Amino acid sequence: MKRKVLAALRKGENYELKTELNSEYKERRKEAVRRVIANMTVGKDVSGLFTDVLKNMHTDDLEIKKLIYLYLINYAKTQPDLVILAVNTFVKDAEDTNPLIRALAIRTMGCLHVQEVLDHLSDPLRKCLKDPSPYVRKTAVMCVAKVYDLSPTTAEENGFVEEVRRALSDSNPMVISNAVTVLTEINEMAPGQNIWRLDAKSVPTLLAAVNECVEWGQIAILEALADYTPKTEKEAESICERLLPRLQHANGSVVLTTVRLLLNYEKYVLRADLLSQFTKKMVPPLITLLSSEPEIQYVALRNINIILQRHPKMLSKEIRVFFCKYNDPIYVKYEKLDVLVRICSERNTEPLFNELKEYAREVDVDFVRRAIQAIGRLAIRYESSADKAVKVLIELLQLKVNSVVQDVVVVLRDVFRRYPHNFADVVPTLCEHIDYVNEPDAKAALIWILGEYSEHISNISSLLGTCIESFLEDEDEGVQLALVNSAVKFFLKRPQQGQALVLKALQTATEKCANPDVRDRAYIYWRLLSADPNAARTVALVEMPPVELESANLSAPLLEELVAELGSVASVLQKPAKLFVYKKADKAGVPRDSEMTYAGLDDTEGGAAPAGDNGTTGAIDTSNEGEPELLISF
């Protein structure tokens, strides 16, 4: 019953609108058109009023005409036969004395995207491309892209593409920028045909127009120039110098596109003084972007991360600008932390350590973990800063905050492996906090430290004995393996004190442990100790290779691709556009549903952190975990 009532109400509403649309009073018809568009906007079906709406097209009221054109665009594909009824009005409006109406008519005909209208669009479009009004011309130029998308043959046979090429020398900068946009779009629609290629004759025109365009027109021209290959070094220098003022633009996209152009032109400019000047000019605009909204900051930081891989020292003097603010969103803090570690040098580790120590007191556990890991990365990178880093880590350890203790222990393990026996004096302090260590990775790291520095710990027997008593309770394989290793190391270093302990550890591992890997390792050690203690010493007490930082740099081919796409979604996701934009994926031959991955990290610039005794890798985190997830669909 309820459905019938609602259906009756809907029918009544449409009937009322139909009556109003056919009213003899202009104001009532105007109000009816507004109500129709309002209903259409909220998702109601008003397609049944198509013919009644069409009757109101013959009006001089620009507002009604815009609303009716919007209605036609929305229902053109479902009512293609009825759209033909409006063609005569479109053609008539395309010759109106008012340029706004001419532009509106030609724009709407292009947006209808109906094959039946295309045959009637050619003559009005040809006239509008040569219209005396620049507003009409720029609208007509954009319409050519829509025509080409619907029927490339029609666009080429009628000479529309050639007219757009001629528009590159138009007197109006907006027409020029729209022509560049359309030709670029047509090139993407027809891969391999090379319909348009920017030549040296058009470059001066574009350089002159870029200063007069609105921001989006500037971006279109800058992108075209960024992909242009200068003929000579002098031409490249001239283009860069003329576009340097674009770095001062208020729009962040214009700034990043200009930076992209300057980076692309570095291979054509050979003068070192000019390259240094361009690099210095890029710094202030990039810093200014960090004063914008958080979303703009995030985009800027992701692009800065890429730029720094091309110019590592560009922002080394601006480290304080990247310090996190208390009200920064967490995703901005993560990016700032990555940039801080990247631009830090031996000269400015002191202020950065103090800053990271404050970050480690924050409430967000993930951010605290990243801050502690950053301290460890800097300690491993710069030997002169290792002492300061260890002091900071010990101070954090003494806070006795559970999550902080776990991360500090893991990072200290890596620092100890990087600088063997340099920090034996802090091991007793570390052992005082053994009761706070409860996570598997932290337990394994601490047990490794106990075995490695057993000769420096007075109560090592009781500490390891306590761990062995809970051997079977701890189900983590890494902890069990580390415990077996440390017990053997303790015995080999101090045979009299460690004999009972290692016997208990090996018996427990071989007789009661269900994990085959742990049992096998215990059997191997037992047989080595029984057959040849010297051989066991050679195996267990071997000097381990020092931990090296994993390279956080992108591979060279990927870096070049991302520099060429700076300022786009590709630079934010840090993967090429061909992997997630359908048109570019089709052009590159990448399947749309492909699970294809891209080699993002360069394995040649630094070895991965070697596995520890417990089989786990170094604790230096270079993953992208914690970034806002972006799902892109075009």
C-alpha distance (Angstrom), angle and dihedral (degrees) to the residues before:
residue distance angle dihedral
M1 . . .
K2 3.79 . .
R3 3.82 91.0 .
K4 3.81 91.5 51.9
V5 3.79 91.2 51.3
L6 3.82 91.7 49.5
A7 3.80 90.8 47.5
A8 3.77 90.3 50.9
L9 3.78 90.7 50.1
R10 3.81 91.7 50.5
K11 3.77 91.3 47.8
G12 3.78 89.1 48.8
E13 3.81 92.4 50.7
N14 3.81 93.4 51.0
Y15 3.78 90.6 45.0
E16 3.79 89.8 52.1
L17 3.80 91.0 49.2
K18 3.80 90.6 48.5
T19 3.80 89.6 54.0
E20 3.79 92.5 47.5
L21 3.83 92.6 48.1
N22 3.80 89.1 56.8
S23 3.79 94.2 45.3
E24 3.78 119.3 128.5
Y25 3.81 90.3 -132.7
K26 3.79 117.0 87.5
E27 3.80 96.6 -148.8
R28 3.81 92.5 52.9
R29 3.80 90.9 50.2
K30 3.81 90.2 48.8
E31 3.79 91.9 50.7
A32 3.81 90.2 47.4
V33 3.82 91.2 53.7
R34 3.79 89.3 51.1
R35 3.80 91.1 51.6
V36 3.81 91.2 48.5
I37 3.81 91.3 53.4
A38 3.82 90.6 45.4
N39 3.82 90.6 53.5
M40 3.81 91.1 45.9
T41 3.81 90.8 50.6
V42 3.80 93.5 55.2
G43 3.81 91.2 49.0
K44 3.81 103.3 -97.9
D45 3.78 117.6 145.0
V46 3.80 109.4 -113.3
S47 3.80 96.8 154.7
G48 3.81 89.1 115.3
L49 3.80 88.8 72.0
F50 3.81 93.3 59.0
T51 3.83 97.7 114.8
D52 3.81 92.3 42.2
V53 3.78 91.5 52.4
L54 3.81 91.2 47.6
K55 3.79 90.6 57.5
N56 3.79 89.1 64.9
M57 3.80 95.1 56.8
H58 3.79 91.7 91.5
T59 3.79 96.3 81.8
D60 3.77 139.3 112.0
D61 3.81 91.8 -141.1
L62 3.82 105.2 110.0
E63 3.81 93.2 -160.1
I64 3.82 93.8 55.7
K65 3.79 90.6 44.5
K66 3.82 91.6 53.6
L67 3.80 92.2 48.7
I68 3.79 93.1 48.5
Y69 3.82 91.6 47.8
L70 3.81 88.2 51.8
Y71 3.81 89.1 51.9
L72 3.82 91.1 50.3
I73 3.81 92.6 50.6
N74 3.80 90.4 52.1
Y75 3.81 96.9 50.2
A76 3.82 100.9 29.2
K77 3.80 95.2 101.7
T78 3.81 93.9 48.9
Q79 3.83 94.2 43.7
P80 3.84 104.3 33.1
D81 3.82 93.7 148.5
L82 3.78 93.2 54.8
V83 3.82 93.1 46.8
I84 3.80 87.8 68.2
L85 3.79 87.2 68.8
A86 3.80 89.1 66.5
V87 3.80 96.4 50.5
N88 3.80 95.3 91.6
T89 3.79 90.5 53.3
F90 3.80 90.5 50.1
V91 3.79 92.2 50.7
K92 3.79 90.8 47.8
D93 3.82 92.3 48.5
A94 3.81 90.3 49.5
E95 3.81 87.1 64.8
D96 3.81 95.8 44.2
T97 3.79 118.9 129.9
N98 3.81 90.7 -124.2
P99 3.85 109.9 83.1
L100 3.81 90.6 -153.2
I101 3.81 90.7 60.1
R102 3.81 92.0 44.8
A103 3.79 91.1 52.1
L104 3.80 92.1 44.2
A105 3.79 92.1 52.4
I106 3.80 95.4 48.9
R107 3.81 92.1 44.3
T108 3.80 92.2 51.2
M109 3.81 93.7 47.6
G110 3.80 88.9 53.8
C111 3.80 93.2 47.3
L112 3.81 93.6 51.3
H113 3.81 88.3 75.3
V114 3.80 92.6 -163.3
Q115 3.79 121.0 141.1
E116 3.81 92.1 -141.9
V117 3.82 91.3 60.8
L118 3.80 93.5 46.9
D119 3.81 93.9 76.4
H120 3.80 90.6 56.4
L121 3.81 94.2 43.9
S122 3.80 99.1 66.6
D123 3.82 100.4 77.8
P124 3.83 96.9 43.9
L125 3.82 90.8 45.7
R126 3.79 92.3 50.0
K127 3.81 90.3 52.9
C128 3.80 93.8 45.1
L129 3.81 91.8 52.2
K130 3.82 86.7 63.1
D131 3.79 95.8 37.3
P132 3.82 116.5 139.1
S133 3.82 90.3 -129.1
P134 3.84 113.7 82.9
Y135 3.81 89.5 -151.9
V136 3.79 90.8 60.0
R137 3.80 92.4 43.8
K138 3.80 94.1 52.4
T139 3.81 90.0 48.4
A140 3.82 91.4 48.5
V141 3.80 90.6 50.1
M142 3.80 90.3 56.2
C143 3.79 89.5 48.3
V144 3.82 89.8 60.5
A145 3.81 89.7 65.5
K146 3.82 90.0 54.9
V147 3.80 91.4 48.4
Y148 3.81 91.1 49.1
D149 3.79 90.9 49.9
L150 3.81 90.6 53.0
S151 3.82 97.5 39.9
P152 3.83 121.1 0.1
T153 3.81 90.5 -175.4
T154 3.81 92.7 57.7
A155 3.81 92.0 48.5
E156 3.80 93.4 51.0
E157 3.82 97.8 40.6
N158 3.80 91.8 52.0
G159 3.79 91.7 48.5
F160 3.81 94.5 -118.6
V161 3.80 93.9 136.1
E162 3.79 90.6 51.2
E163 3.82 89.7 50.1
V164 3.81 89.5 54.2
R165 3.81 89.5 51.8
R166 3.80 88.8 53.4
A167 3.81 88.9 49.8
L168 3.83 87.7 68.1
S169 3.81 86.8 77.6
D170 3.82 93.6 47.0
S171 3.78 118.8 134.3
N172 3.81 92.7 -126.1
P173 3.84 117.4 77.1
M174 3.81 93.8 -148.8
V175 3.79 90.9 56.7
I176 3.80 89.0 50.5
S177 3.81 93.6 50.0
N178 3.81 91.4 48.2
A179 3.81 90.1 48.8
V180 3.81 90.1 53.2
T181 3.82 90.3 49.2
V182 3.81 92.6 49.3
L183 3.80 95.2 46.8
T184 3.80 90.8 48.5
E185 3.80 89.9 50.2
I186 3.80 92.1 48.2
N187 3.81 89.8 51.1
E188 3.81 88.8 55.9
M189 3.80 91.5 47.5
A190 3.81 91.2 53.5
P191 3.81 107.1 38.4
G192 3.77 114.8 -167.6
Q193 3.81 95.7 17.7
N194 3.82 94.3 91.0
I195 3.80 92.7 -149.7
W196 3.79 92.8 172.8
R197 3.76 133.8 19.5
L198 3.78 122.9 176.5
D199 3.81 109.8 -115.2
A200 3.79 133.7 -165.4
K201 3.83 92.1 -101.5
S202 3.81 93.2 61.5
V203 3.82 96.6 44.5
P204 3.86 96.8 80.7
T205 3.81 89.9 49.8
L206 3.79 92.0 51.9
L207 3.81 92.2 46.1
A208 3.80 90.0 52.5
A209 3.81 92.8 46.1
V210 3.81 97.0 47.8
N211 3.81 92.5 73.3
E212 3.81 92.5 54.7
C213 3.80 100.7 44.7
V214 3.76 129.1 95.3
E215 3.81 114.3 -105.1
W216 3.82 96.3 -90.7
G217 3.79 91.1 49.9
Q218 3.79 89.1 50.7
I219 3.80 90.4 52.6
A220 3.82 91.6 52.0
I221 3.81 91.9 51.0
L222 3.81 93.5 43.6
E223 3.81 91.4 51.3
A224 3.80 90.5 50.9
L225 3.80 91.0 49.3
A226 3.81 91.6 46.1
D227 3.81 89.6 59.4
Y228 3.81 92.4 45.7
T229 3.80 119.7 105.4
P230 3.82 111.0 -139.7
K231 3.79 116.1 -134.7
T232 3.78 95.2 -140.5
E233 3.77 139.5 18.0
K234 3.79 90.2 -114.0
E235 3.80 91.1 56.1
A236 3.81 91.0 50.4
E237 3.82 91.2 50.3
S238 3.80 91.2 48.4
I239 3.81 93.2 50.6
C240 3.83 92.3 48.8
E241 3.80 93.9 47.8
R242 3.81 92.9 48.8
L243 3.80 92.0 50.0
L244 3.82 97.6 46.4
P245 3.86 91.2 93.4
R246 3.82 88.3 63.0
L247 3.82 86.9 72.0
Q248 3.81 87.7 71.9
H249 3.80 93.5 58.1
A250 3.79 118.7 124.6
N251 3.80 92.9 -132.7
G252 3.81 112.4 86.7
S253 3.79 93.0 -150.3
V254 3.81 91.4 57.6
V255 3.81 89.5 50.2
L256 3.82 94.3 49.4
T257 3.81 92.6 45.5
T258 3.80 89.8 51.7
V259 3.82 90.0 49.8
R260 3.79 88.2 50.3
L261 3.82 90.5 53.3
L262 3.81 92.6 49.0
L263 3.81 91.6 49.3
N264 3.82 91.5 48.4
Y265 3.81 91.2 50.2
E266 3.81 94.1 52.3
K267 3.79 89.8 91.2
Y268 3.82 90.7 57.5
V269 3.82 97.6 45.2
L270 3.79 111.2 74.4
R271 3.82 101.6 175.9
A272 3.81 108.4 103.8
D273 3.82 93.6 -155.2
L274 3.82 91.6 55.8
L275 3.80 92.6 47.3
S276 3.80 89.8 50.4
Q277 3.81 89.8 49.4
F278 3.82 92.1 50.4
T279 3.80 90.8 49.4
K280 3.81 92.2 51.5
K281 3.82 90.6 48.0
M282 3.80 90.8 55.6
V283 3.82 94.8 57.1
P284 3.85 102.9 71.5
P285 3.85 95.4 49.1
L286 3.80 91.6 49.4
I287 3.81 90.4 49.8
T288 3.82 90.4 48.4
L289 3.81 90.7 56.7
L290 3.80 88.1 64.3
S291 3.80 89.1 67.6
S292 3.80 91.8 62.6
E293 3.79 130.7 90.2
P294 3.83 116.9 -55.0
E295 3.80 92.5 -104.1
I296 3.81 91.6 53.8
Q297 3.80 89.6 45.5
Y298 3.80 90.6 54.2
V299 3.81 92.6 50.9
A300 3.81 90.5 46.1
L301 3.81 92.4 49.4
R302 3.81 92.8 49.7
N303 3.81 89.3 52.1
I304 3.81 92.2 44.2
N305 3.80 88.1 54.1
I306 3.82 88.7 58.8
I307 3.82 94.0 43.3
L308 3.82 91.5 52.0
Q309 3.78 90.2 57.9
R310 3.81 87.6 60.4
H311 3.84 94.3 40.0
P312 3.83 108.4 22.0
K313 3.82 95.3 177.8
M314 3.79 97.6 44.6
L315 3.82 95.6 102.5
S316 3.81 100.7 23.4
K317 3.83 91.6 116.9
E318 3.80 93.1 49.6
I319 3.80 98.3 62.3
R320 3.81 94.9 126.6
V321 3.80 91.3 58.4
F322 3.80 88.9 67.1
F323 3.80 96.1 52.4
C324 3.81 109.5 123.8
K325 3.80 119.9 -107.0
Y326 3.77 122.5 -139.9
N327 3.81 92.4 -115.4
D328 3.81 97.8 45.4
P329 3.82 113.6 121.6
I330 3.77 112.9 -110.2
Y331 3.82 94.0 -110.5
V332 3.81 89.9 56.5
K333 3.81 90.6 48.6
Y334 3.81 90.8 53.1
E335 3.80 91.9 52.8
K336 3.79 93.2 45.4
L337 3.79 89.7 51.5
D338 3.81 91.1 53.3
V339 3.80 91.4 49.1
L340 3.82 92.1 47.4
V341 3.80 91.9 55.0
R342 3.81 90.5 45.6
I343 3.83 97.0 51.6
C344 3.80 97.5 37.2
S345 3.81 115.9 114.5
E346 3.80 132.9 -174.7
R347 3.80 90.2 -93.9
N348 3.81 96.7 59.4
T349 3.80 103.6 35.6
E350 3.82 91.6 104.6
P351 3.84 97.2 66.0
L352 3.79 91.1 38.8
F353 3.82 92.9 53.5
N354 3.81 89.5 51.9
E355 3.79 90.0 49.8
L356 3.81 93.7 47.4
K357 3.80 89.7 49.5
E358 3.79 88.4 58.9
Y359 3.80 91.1 48.0
A360 3.81 89.0 53.9
R361 3.81 88.2 62.6
E362 3.81 92.9 59.0
V363 3.79 122.3 113.1
D364 3.81 97.2 -123.6
V365 3.81 105.1 94.2
D366 3.82 96.0 -157.2
F367 3.78 92.7 49.8
V368 3.81 90.6 48.3
R369 3.80 90.0 51.3
R370 3.79 91.5 51.3
A371 3.80 91.4 48.5
I372 3.82 92.0 52.1
Q373 3.80 90.9 46.2
A374 3.81 88.9 50.9
I375 3.81 89.5 56.0
G376 3.79 88.9 52.2
R377 3.80 93.0 48.5
L378 3.80 91.8 52.3
A379 3.81 91.4 47.4
I380 3.80 90.8 52.5
R381 3.81 92.7 45.1
Y382 3.83 97.6 47.9
E383 3.82 117.1 38.6
S384 3.79 91.8 -168.5
S385 3.81 89.7 60.9
A386 3.79 96.7 46.7
D387 3.83 94.4 93.3
K388 3.79 92.3 53.5
A389 3.80 91.2 45.3
V390 3.81 92.8 52.4
K391 3.81 90.9 48.9
V392 3.80 90.2 52.7
L393 3.81 91.2 47.8
I394 3.82 91.8 50.5
E395 3.81 89.9 50.1
L396 3.78 89.2 53.0
L397 3.79 90.5 46.9
Q398 3.78 90.2 56.3
L399 3.80 90.3 58.5
K400 3.82 84.7 76.2
V401 3.80 92.0 -147.1
N402 3.79 106.3 156.2
S403 3.82 99.8 -133.3
V404 3.82 92.2 41.2
V405 3.80 92.6 52.2
Q406 3.82 91.7 53.4
D407 3.81 93.7 51.9
V408 3.81 94.6 42.5
V409 3.82 92.2 53.1
V410 3.81 92.3 51.0
V411 3.81 92.6 48.0
L412 3.80 92.6 46.3
R413 3.80 89.0 54.1
D414 3.83 88.9 58.4
V415 3.81 92.8 46.0
F416 3.83 90.8 50.2
R417 3.79 90.2 51.5
R418 3.81 91.0 49.3
Y419 3.82 92.4 51.0
P420 3.84 106.9 26.7
H421 3.84 115.4 -151.8
N422 3.82 93.3 -5.9
F423 3.79 93.3 112.0
A424 3.79 104.2 34.3
D425 3.82 89.8 128.4
V426 3.83 92.5 68.0
V427 3.81 94.8 52.3
P428 3.85 94.7 85.8
T429 3.82 89.1 53.3
L430 3.77 88.8 51.0
C431 3.79 91.5 51.3
E432 3.80 90.9 55.7
H433 3.81 88.2 69.1
I434 3.80 96.9 50.2
D435 3.81 91.3 114.6
Y436 3.84 90.5 62.3
V437 3.81 93.8 54.6
N438 3.80 109.5 94.8
E439 3.83 109.1 138.2
P440 3.84 117.1 96.8
D441 3.83 96.4 -121.6
A442 3.79 92.2 47.2
K443 3.82 92.1 45.7
A444 3.80 91.7 51.0
A445 3.83 90.7 47.7
L446 3.81 93.4 49.7
I447 3.82 93.3 46.6
W448 3.81 89.2 51.0
I449 3.81 89.2 52.9
L450 3.83 90.5 49.3
G451 3.78 91.4 54.0
E452 3.80 94.9 42.7
Y453 3.82 94.5 49.1
S454 3.82 100.0 29.3
E455 3.80 92.0 128.3
H456 3.83 90.1 61.9
I457 3.81 96.1 50.7
S458 3.80 117.5 82.3
N459 3.81 97.1 -163.5
I460 3.80 96.7 39.6
S461 3.84 92.2 127.4
S462 3.79 93.6 59.2
L463 3.81 93.3 42.9
L464 3.79 94.8 51.6
G465 3.81 90.9 38.4
T466 3.80 90.2 57.4
C467 3.81 90.4 50.2
I468 3.82 92.4 49.1
E469 3.80 91.5 51.8
S470 3.81 88.8 60.4
F471 3.81 91.9 41.2
L472 3.79 96.0 115.5
E473 3.79 93.4 40.0
D474 3.79 90.8 61.6
E475 3.79 106.5 75.2
D476 3.78 95.8 -175.4
E477 3.80 111.2 111.9
G478 3.81 93.9 -150.8
V479 3.79 92.3 57.1
Q480 3.81 92.9 48.3
L481 3.80 92.7 48.6
A482 3.80 91.5 48.1
L483 3.81 90.5 49.9
V484 3.82 92.8 52.5
N485 3.82 90.6 48.1
S486 3.80 94.0 48.2
A487 3.80 93.6 47.6
V488 3.82 90.4 53.4
K489 3.81 91.8 46.8
F490 3.82 91.1 50.3
F491 3.83 91.0 50.8
L492 3.82 93.2 48.7
K493 3.81 92.1 49.4
R494 3.83 96.7 41.2
P495 3.84 108.0 18.3
Q496 3.80 98.3 176.2
Q497 3.82 96.5 51.2
G498 3.82 95.2 36.8
Q499 3.81 103.2 45.8
A500 3.80 97.2 89.6
L501 3.79 91.7 41.0
V502 3.80 96.5 52.2
L503 3.82 91.2 44.9
K504 3.78 90.6 54.0
A505 3.81 92.4 46.3
L506 3.82 94.0 49.5
Q507 3.79 93.6 44.8
T508 3.79 92.1 50.1
A509 3.82 92.0 47.2
T510 3.82 95.3 47.5
E511 3.79 100.2 38.7
K512 3.79 106.9 32.0
C513 3.81 107.5 21.5
A514 3.80 116.0 99.5
N515 3.79 95.6 -161.2
P516 3.85 109.9 98.3
D517 3.82 94.0 -155.1
V518 3.79 92.1 55.4
R519 3.84 91.6 45.4
D520 3.82 92.1 49.3
R521 3.78 93.1 50.5
A522 3.82 91.2 48.2
Y523 3.85 90.9 50.3
I524 3.80 91.2 49.8
Y525 3.79 92.7 50.8
W526 3.82 91.8 45.2
R527 3.78 92.5 52.6
L528 3.81 92.2 45.0
L529 3.78 92.1 50.6
S530 3.81 91.5 47.2
A531 3.80 96.7 45.1
D532 3.81 105.0 33.8
P533 3.82 121.6 -1.2
N534 3.81 90.5 -173.3
A535 3.81 90.4 57.7
A536 3.80 89.1 48.6
R537 3.80 88.8 51.6
T538 3.79 90.2 51.8
V539 3.81 90.9 51.9
A540 3.81 101.8 39.8
L541 3.79 101.2 36.0
V542 3.78 97.9 42.1
E543 3.81 114.8 136.7
M544 3.79 106.5 -103.9
P545 3.80 120.1 -137.0
P546 3.81 111.8 -99.8
V547 3.77 118.5 -101.9
E548 3.79 114.8 -99.6
L549 3.78 126.0 -160.1
E550 3.74 116.7 -102.4
S551 3.77 110.4 -118.5
A552 3.79 111.2 -104.6
N553 3.79 91.1 -171.8
L554 3.77 123.3 111.1
S555 3.77 116.9 -117.6
A556 3.81 114.0 -91.6
P557 3.85 96.4 -109.9
L558 3.80 92.3 47.6
L559 3.81 91.7 46.3
E560 3.80 91.1 54.2
E561 3.81 91.0 49.6
L562 3.79 92.4 50.1
V563 3.81 93.3 46.3
A564 3.81 86.9 54.4
E565 3.83 88.6 52.7
L566 3.81 97.4 42.0
G567 3.79 114.0 150.8
S568 3.81 94.0 27.5
V569 3.80 133.9 99.4
A570 3.81 88.1 -94.2
S571 3.81 91.1 65.9
V572 3.80 91.3 49.6
L573 3.80 93.6 49.5
Q574 3.82 89.5 37.1
K575 3.77 92.6 -136.9
P576 3.82 127.8 104.2
A577 3.80 117.3 -89.7
K578 3.80 90.6 -122.6
L579 3.80 88.8 71.4
F580 3.80 96.2 59.9
V581 3.84 109.4 15.9
Y582 3.79 109.2 82.3
K583 3.80 98.1 -146.6
K584 3.79 93.0 49.9
A585 3.80 91.2 41.5
D586 3.81 90.4 54.3
K587 3.79 90.2 46.6
A588 3.81 91.1 50.9
G589 3.80 92.8 45.0
V590 3.82 94.2 -114.6
P591 3.85 114.4 146.3
R592 3.80 112.7 -117.8
D593 3.78 94.1 -129.3
S594 3.77 93.1 41.0
E595 3.78 119.0 141.4
M596 3.78 86.6 -152.7
T597 3.80 115.0 152.6
Y598 3.76 126.8 -158.4
A599 3.78 125.9 -134.8
G600 3.77 97.5 -113.2
L601 3.80 101.2 165.9
D602 3.76 123.5 63.4
D603 3.80 109.3 -127.8
T604 3.80 92.6 -171.4
E605 3.80 98.8 64.1
G606 3.77 97.7 63.2
G607 3.76 137.1 -3.9
A608 3.76 121.7 -106.8
A609 3.75 115.6 -103.3
P610 3.82 106.6 -85.8
A611 3.77 117.6 -117.3
G612 3.77 117.5 -96.2
D613 3.77 126.9 -131.8
N614 3.74 89.7 -82.8
G615 3.78 93.9 56.7
T616 3.80 94.5 -109.3
T617 3.77 123.8 123.9
G618 3.78 126.1 -119.7
A619 3.77 115.8 -67.4
I620 3.78 96.5 -122.2
D621 3.80 104.2 121.7
T622 3.80 116.8 -148.8
S623 3.79 97.0 159.3
N624 3.80 125.8 120.4
E625 3.79 93.1 -124.9
G626 3.78 113.0 142.9
E627 3.80 98.1 32.1
P628 3.80 117.6 127.3
E629 3.78 109.7 -91.1
L630 3.80 114.4 -117.8
L631 3.78 120.1 -160.9
I632 3.79 109.1 -166.9
S633 3.77 124.0 -166.9
F634 3.78 124.0 168.7
